[in-house]
Amino acid sequence: MEENMLATARGVQGRYQGWRRSLPRPEADEAHPFRRLLGGERWAALPAAVRERFRRRIGPEGCLTYVGEVTECRMSRLGWLLAQLARMIGSPLPLHRDTGVPACVTVTEDRAGGGQFWTRQYGRRAGFPQVIYSAKRFTGPTGLEEYLGLGVGIALGLTVEGGVLSFVSDHIFWRLGRLRLRLPCWLSPRLTVAHIDCGHGRFVFTLDLTHPLAGRLVRQVAVFADPETDGDAT
């Protein structure tokens, strides 16, 4: 038994001895959909590190993982209630106010949808971490949509101000086959997710959810670092 296990271990070790993880190679700026959506002037206004992150083509076997920490999380009572109700579509909003807990974001290719799958994991002071799944696809009236669960999605617009790239919700919709229903503006909270480069391979993601009548519902801030790999990452 021990000899068989040792032989198996040696075989696996030999098979993967030369394996090395490397970052996906960046696409040319002109070919990347984020550059196309922003336009040349606004794309060029972004810090080089931000352009580098968003123009990488993941590929069918690629995976990007960013590890960090939640540094701020606040929500009103109405925001907390909305986060609990959103469990029905995959819990896209933070369910707790814990800070100083680990955060992890993994990006892989959505081969069928021509976009990206985003998996977010946020630790808790007690219990299992919260895991959020979504898909970003370059389609729809704004050119970019994020799909959550049960046919619910968010049409997103892109803005650049002071070197900060922001994803701003245009409207929320529900889709069933060819049927697409748009949530009325007075019911739709406004979502803004900002990517702020901090230099030295670190950046901040902020999430703000506000309502025109109820004000700020949720705010979450997390700090991340670029992936560390062996060898040349270009």
C-alpha positions as CSV (number, residue, x, y, z in Angstrom):
1,M,0.0,0.0,0.0
2,E,2.7,2.5,1.0
3,E,4.7,1.6,-2.1
4,N,1.7,2.3,-4.4
5,M,1.0,5.6,-2.7
6,L,4.7,6.6,-3.0
7,A,4.8,5.7,-6.7
8,T,1.6,7.7,-7.3
9,A,3.0,10.7,-5.5
10,R,6.2,10.6,-7.5
11,G,4.3,10.3,-10.8
12,V,2.2,13.4,-9.9
13,Q,5.3,15.3,-8.8
14,G,7.1,14.5,-12.1
15,R,4.1,15.4,-14.2
16,Y,3.7,18.9,-12.6
17,Q,7.3,19.7,-11.8
18,G,7.7,22.0,-14.7
19,W,4.3,23.7,-14.2
20,R,4.5,27.4,-13.5
21,R,1.7,29.9,-13.1
22,S,1.9,33.0,-15.2
23,L,-0.3,36.0,-15.7
24,P,-2.5,36.1,-18.8
25,R,-0.9,38.2,-21.5
26,P,-2.4,41.7,-22.1
27,E,-4.3,42.4,-25.3
28,A,-3.4,45.4,-27.5
29,D,-5.3,48.4,-26.3
30,E,-7.2,48.9,-29.5
31,A,-8.6,45.4,-29.3
32,H,-9.9,45.4,-25.7
33,P,-13.6,46.0,-25.1
34,F,-12.9,48.2,-22.0
35,R,-10.9,50.6,-24.1
36,R,-13.6,50.5,-26.8
37,L,-16.3,51.4,-24.3
38,L,-14.3,54.2,-22.7
39,G,-12.8,55.7,-25.8
40,G,-9.2,56.5,-26.4
41,E,-9.0,59.7,-24.4
42,R,-10.6,58.4,-21.2
43,W,-8.7,55.1,-21.5
44,A,-5.4,56.9,-21.8
45,A,-6.3,59.0,-18.7
46,L,-6.2,55.8,-16.5
47,P,-3.0,54.9,-14.6
48,A,-0.9,52.4,-16.5
49,A,-1.4,49.8,-13.8
50,V,-5.2,50.0,-14.2
51,R,-5.0,49.6,-17.9
52,E,-2.8,46.6,-17.4
53,R,-5.3,44.9,-15.1
54,F,-8.3,45.5,-17.3
55,R,-6.8,44.7,-20.7
56,R,-5.6,41.2,-19.8
57,R,-7.3,38.4,-21.7
58,I,-7.9,35.6,-19.3
59,G,-8.2,32.7,-21.9
60,P,-10.0,29.4,-21.4
61,E,-7.3,28.0,-19.0
62,G,-6.5,31.3,-17.3
63,C,-7.4,32.5,-13.8
64,L,-6.6,35.8,-12.1
65,T,-6.8,35.9,-8.3
66,Y,-6.6,39.1,-6.2
67,V,-6.2,38.8,-2.5
68,G,-6.9,41.5,0.0
69,E,-8.8,42.7,3.1
70,V,-12.2,44.4,3.8
71,T,-11.3,47.7,5.5
72,E,-14.8,49.3,5.7
73,C,-18.3,48.1,5.6
74,R,-21.4,50.1,6.5
75,M,-25.0,49.7,5.8
76,S,-28.3,51.3,6.9
77,R,-31.1,49.3,8.2
78,L,-32.8,49.4,4.9
79,G,-29.5,48.5,3.2
80,W,-29.2,45.5,5.5
81,L,-32.7,44.4,4.7
82,L,-32.1,44.7,1.0
83,A,-29.0,42.6,1.3
84,Q,-31.0,39.9,3.0
85,L,-33.7,40.0,0.4
86,A,-31.0,39.8,-2.3
87,R,-30.1,36.3,-1.1
88,M,-32.7,35.1,-3.5
89,I,-30.5,36.2,-6.5
90,G,-27.2,35.0,-5.0
91,S,-26.4,37.5,-2.3
92,P,-24.6,40.1,-4.4
93,L,-24.4,42.6,-1.5
94,P,-22.4,42.1,1.8
95,L,-24.5,40.4,4.4
96,H,-22.5,41.6,7.4
97,R,-20.5,44.6,8.6
98,D,-17.2,42.8,9.5
99,T,-14.0,44.5,8.7
100,G,-10.4,43.4,9.0
101,V,-11.4,40.1,7.3
102,P,-9.9,38.5,4.2
103,A,-11.2,39.2,0.7
104,C,-10.5,37.3,-2.5
105,V,-11.6,38.0,-6.1
106,T,-11.1,35.4,-8.8
107,V,-11.7,36.2,-12.5
108,T,-12.1,33.5,-15.2
109,E,-13.3,33.5,-18.8
110,D,-17.0,33.2,-19.6
111,R,-16.5,31.3,-22.9
112,A,-20.2,31.0,-23.7
113,G,-21.1,34.6,-22.9
114,G,-17.9,36.2,-24.2
115,G,-17.2,38.0,-20.9
116,Q,-15.8,37.1,-17.5
117,F,-16.9,35.3,-14.4
118,W,-16.2,37.1,-11.1
119,T,-16.1,35.1,-7.9
120,R,-15.8,37.2,-4.7
121,Q,-15.2,35.7,-1.3
122,Y,-15.4,37.8,1.9
123,G,-14.5,36.3,5.3
124,R,-16.5,36.6,8.5
125,R,-15.6,36.9,12.1
126,A,-17.6,33.7,12.6
127,G,-18.9,31.1,10.2
128,F,-18.2,30.4,6.5
129,P,-17.2,33.2,4.2
130,Q,-19.7,34.8,1.9
131,V,-19.2,33.9,-1.7
132,I,-20.7,36.0,-4.6
133,Y,-20.9,34.9,-8.2
134,S,-21.5,37.2,-11.2
135,A,-20.8,37.4,-14.9
136,K,-19.7,40.5,-16.8
137,R,-20.6,40.5,-20.4
138,F,-20.0,43.1,-23.1
139,T,-23.5,43.4,-24.4
140,G,-26.8,45.4,-24.0
141,P,-27.7,49.0,-24.5
142,T,-24.7,50.3,-22.5
143,G,-22.2,47.8,-23.8
144,L,-21.6,46.2,-20.4
145,E,-23.9,44.2,-18.2
146,E,-23.4,42.2,-14.9
147,Y,-25.6,39.1,-14.5
148,L,-26.5,38.0,-11.0
149,G,-29.0,35.3,-10.5
150,L,-32.6,34.3,-11.6
151,G,-32.3,36.5,-14.7
152,V,-31.5,39.7,-12.7
153,G,-28.8,41.9,-14.2
154,I,-27.4,45.4,-14.1
155,A,-26.6,47.5,-17.1
156,L,-23.4,49.4,-16.4
157,G,-21.7,52.6,-17.6
158,L,-18.1,53.4,-17.3
159,T,-16.6,56.7,-16.1
160,V,-13.1,58.0,-15.5
161,E,-12.4,60.9,-13.1
162,G,-9.1,61.7,-11.5
163,G,-7.6,58.4,-12.7
164,V,-10.4,56.5,-11.0
165,L,-12.3,53.9,-13.1
166,S,-16.0,53.6,-12.0
167,F,-18.7,51.2,-12.9
168,V,-22.0,53.0,-12.5
169,S,-25.4,51.3,-12.8
170,D,-27.7,52.6,-15.6
171,H,-30.6,50.4,-14.8
172,I,-31.6,47.0,-13.3
173,F,-33.4,44.5,-15.4
174,W,-35.0,41.1,-15.3
175,R,-34.6,38.8,-18.2
176,L,-36.5,35.6,-19.1
177,G,-35.7,34.3,-22.6
178,R,-36.3,37.2,-25.0
179,L,-38.4,39.1,-22.4
180,R,-36.5,41.9,-20.7
181,L,-38.2,44.1,-18.1
182,R,-36.6,47.2,-16.7
183,L,-37.0,48.2,-13.1
184,P,-38.5,51.7,-12.7
185,C,-36.0,54.4,-11.8
186,W,-37.8,55.2,-8.5
187,L,-37.3,51.6,-7.4
188,S,-33.7,51.2,-8.6
189,P,-30.9,51.9,-6.2
190,R,-27.7,53.4,-7.8
191,L,-24.7,51.2,-7.7
192,T,-21.1,52.6,-8.1
193,V,-18.1,50.4,-8.0
194,A,-14.8,52.3,-8.2
195,H,-11.3,50.9,-8.9
196,I,-8.6,53.2,-7.3
197,D,-5.0,52.5,-8.0
198,C,-2.7,52.9,-4.9
199,G,0.7,52.2,-6.6
200,H,3.1,49.4,-5.8
201,G,0.8,46.7,-7.1
202,R,-2.1,47.6,-4.8
203,F,-5.6,49.0,-5.5
204,V,-8.9,49.7,-3.7
205,F,-12.4,48.6,-4.7
206,T,-15.2,50.6,-3.3
207,L,-18.9,49.7,-3.5
208,D,-21.6,52.3,-2.9
209,L,-25.3,51.6,-3.1
210,T,-27.6,54.6,-2.8
211,H,-31.2,55.4,-3.4
212,P,-32.6,58.8,-4.5
213,L,-35.0,58.8,-1.5
214,A,-33.4,56.7,1.2
215,G,-29.8,57.9,0.7
216,R,-26.8,55.6,1.1
217,L,-27.7,52.0,1.7
218,V,-24.4,50.1,1.6
219,R,-20.7,51.1,1.4
220,Q,-17.9,48.5,1.3
221,V,-14.2,49.2,0.8
222,A,-11.6,46.5,0.2
223,V,-7.8,46.7,-0.5
224,F,-6.3,44.2,-2.9
225,A,-2.8,43.3,-4.3
226,D,-1.9,42.2,-7.8
227,P,-1.2,38.4,-8.1
228,E,2.3,37.2,-7.4
229,T,3.7,34.7,-9.9
230,D,7.0,33.0,-10.5
231,G,9.0,34.2,-13.4
232,D,8.1,36.9,-15.9
233,A,4.5,38.0,-15.7
234,T,4.4,39.7,-19.1
